[in-house]
Amino acid sequence: MAAAAKPRFRRPGPGTGAVKVFVNGRLAEAGDTVIDPADRGLTLGDGVFETMAVHGGRISRLAAHLARRRHGAGVLGFAAPMADGDLGAALDSVVQANAITEGVLRLTCTRGPAPRGLLPPETPAPSLIITGAAKAPGTGGLVTAVIATATRRNEHSPLSRIKSLNYLDNILAAREAAEKGADEALLLNGAGNLASASAANLFAVIDGELLTPPVSDGVLEGVMRADVLRVLGGTERTLSPGDLAGASEAFLTNCLSIRPLTAVDGTAIGDGRPGPVTEQAQKLI
């Protein structure tokens, strides 16, 4: 495969007016960009994405996000456009152009435009899109959840292990939670064991031990999940919904927040308040 072309963009000074986005090698105002309507990311969800926190004007855990992006694109069978160094510069250009001190970036990588049909083109031309927005810092408030009944995670699918553009199961679960007056939904896998929340990984403290479901149970390996396991320790173990009844505390992690999980299906976890392990984990934000 030919070497990827160097990105064509310049870094404008911060606070230059309209929202700036990076699309296929060019930094431009959001309203001036075009995505090919035949792009397989749009027509088939054929791609991967990463959501990244920005703190103090710097992108958090950048190397881990870029590594997961490469892995996800590899599982789908196409080479992610741009080398990590160039992509890091492109991401930073969006931070600088939009004067984001505390906020979030979204990196989307698709297989690119192609004719109709399921089989991908032999020589894809991947698309790359970076957007950013300011967001107030914080770890997030208390969370109540329900066990989703509308859908489940497929622990046998390789897609459960990558951050693909197909988030419809997560959307169905999140809608169910909202309709039932909860903040989040916990998804079971095909075996009826806990996998994750609709947009977060799950941790629980049971008998004094920090536990989280293993990847083999249909879990996406979150970047923040990895940090919690590295810093606080913990064990990957299959968890059933009933196991939460014996938890003294639980929390949900993603790259933007670590939130105390205080109740599931109306039943309090522990005393219904953030526990000491949760508060220790929140220091990682």
N, C-alpha and C positions, 0 to 999 in steps of 0.2 A: 504494500500500500504506500502511496506517495506520502511524503512528509506533510503534515498539516501546515497550511499557510499561516504566516505570522498574523496576529490579529491587527486589524486596521482601526485604530481608535486613538484619540488623544484625550488627555485628562483635563477637562475644564475646571476652573476654580469652583469651590463649593458655593452652594446657594445661588446657582445661576438661573433660577426661575422655574420653568416647567419640570415635571418629573422626567428624569432621564432613565432609559433602559438600554441594555446591551443586547443586540440581536444580530447573530451571525457575523461577528467581527466588527460591528459598528455601534458606537454609543450615540443615541439619538433621543429626541423627545418621544414620549410614549405614543403620541398621536401620529407620529411620522413613520412608524414601523409597520411592516407588512409580513404576515406569515402565509406561506403558500397554502391555499385551501386543500391541496392534496397531501399535506404533511401527515405522515402516519401517526404522529403524536396526537393530532386532532381527530383523524378519522378512525383510529384503532387503539389509541392509548399506548402506542408503541414507543416507549421511552422511559426515562427515569428522572427523578428530581431530588433536590436536596434543599432543605430549609436550614438557614444558618443564622445564629444570633450575632448581633453586633453590639459590643460593649466598649465604651470609651473610644469609639471610632475604629475599633479593630474587630476583625472577624474571628469569632471563637471557634476553636477546634477545627481550623481550616483543613489541616492535613488529613484528619479522620474523615471529614466530609468528602474530600476529593478522592480518597481511597475507596470509599463506598460507592461513589459515582462510577469509578472505573470498574469496580466489581459488578455493579448492576448492569452497566452497558455490556460487559463481557457475557453475563448470563443471557442477555437478549441477543448476543451475537453481532454486535457492531462496535466499532472503535469510537470511543467518546472523542469529540473534536477538541482540539487544543491541548497542549501539554500543560501539566500542573502549574508551572511557573507563569505561563501566559494567562492561564485561566485565573490564577490568583490576582494577577494585575488587572484583569477585566473586572473581577468582582470588586476589587478595591476602587476601580474607577467609578462604579455605581455608588459605592459608599461616599466617595468624595464629591461626586457631581450632585448628589442629593443631600449633602451635609448631614449624613446620618451619624449621630453620636451613639444613641441607643436605638436599636431597631432590628430589622430582620431582612435577610436576603432570600430570594428564591431563585435557584438555578434549575433550569429545565433543559434536558437534553433528549432529543427525539431522533429516530432513525432518518427523519427527513422526508421530503416529498417522494411519491412513488405512484405508479399506475394502480388502478383498482386491483383487489385481490388480497388474499392473506399472505402468500409467500412474499418475503421481502426482496428488493432488488439485489442483484449480485454485487453491485457497487453503490452502496448508499451514500447519500450526501447529508450527514446529520445536521440538524438544526440545534442552535444553542441560544437560550434566552436567559437573561438575568434581570430581575426586578428587585426593587428595594423599597422599604417603607420605614418611617420612624415608629418606634414603639416605646412606651414608657417602661423603664426597668421594673423588675419585680419577680417574685417567685410564683405568683398566682395564689388565689384564695383557696378556701376549703372546697372539696369536691364531693358531691354525692353521685352515685352511679347506679345503674341497673344492669342486670345480666341481659345482653341482647338476645332476643328470640327470633328476630327477623332474618338473621344470617349468622354464619360461622366462618372462622378462619380455616382454610384448607392447608393443614400441616404437611400434606404430601406434595404440594405445588412448590416448585422453585421460586415462584413469584412471591410467596410469603416471606422470603428471605431477602428481597430487594425492595427498594423504594420506587416501585413502578408508578406510572401515571394512572393506572387503573385503581381508583380509590372508591369504587362504587359500594363495595361491602362496608367500608368505613363510613360512607355517607349514610347508608341505610341504618347502620347502628347509631350514628349520631342523631339522626332524625327520630329514631325510636326513643332515645334518651330524652330529647327535648319534648316529645309528645307526652312522656310520662313525668315531666317536671324534674328530671335529673340533669346534672351537668355533663355526665359522661356515660358511655356504655362499655361494659367489659364483654369482650368477645370470647366465646368458647371455640375450641377446635372440633374436628369431627368426632373425637373420642369423648367429648364433653368436658374436657379440662380447660382451665383458664389459659388464654394466650396473651392478650394485651387489651388495652383500651382502644377506642377508635383512632386516637392520635397520640398514643403514649405507651410506654412500657410500664408494667406493673411490678411493684415490690411489696412484700409483706414481711413483717416481723412475727414469727411464730415460735413460741418457746425460747425466746431470746435470740433466735437465729434469723438473719436477713436472707430472704429467699426471693427468687424471681423465676418465672417459667423459662425452660430451655428453648433454644432455637428450634430443636426438633419438634416442639409442640406448636409450631406455626408462628414463631416470634420473629419480628424484624429486629436485628441487632442495632438498637439505637446508639447513637454516639454518646449521649448522656448516660445511658444504661451502662456502657462500657466503662465510663469514668467512675460511676458509683461503685461498680464491682472492683475496679482497680484500687480506689482510695479506701472504701469502707469494707472491702471484702464481701462475703456473701456466697451463697450457693445457688446454682441453677438446679431447680427441682420441679417436677410436675406438681401442679397445684389444682385441686378441685374447687368448685365454688364453696363446698362445705368447709374447706380449710380456712377460709376467711373468717369463719365464725370463731376460730381459735386465735386469730391474729390480735396482737396488742396494738398494732398500728400498721398502716399501709400508705403508700404514696405512688404517684404516677410521675414518670419522667419523660420529657422530650428535650430538644435542644433549647427551647425557650423558657422552660419552667420545670420546677419540681413542686408538685401540689399534694398536700395531704388528702388522702382518700378517707373520708370519715364515716360513710355509710354506703351499704349496697342493698338495693331492693328494700329500703326502709329500715334495715337493721344496722345499728351502729357498730363500727369497728373499734374495739377497745372502749375507751371512754368517750369516743366521738370527737377527740381533739388531736392536734398534731403531737406526735410522740418525739422522743429525744433523737431517735435515729433519723427520722424525717428532717428534723431541724438541723442535724449534722449534715445530711445530704444537701440541704438547701444552700449551704455555704459554697457548694461547687458551681453555682450559677455565675 
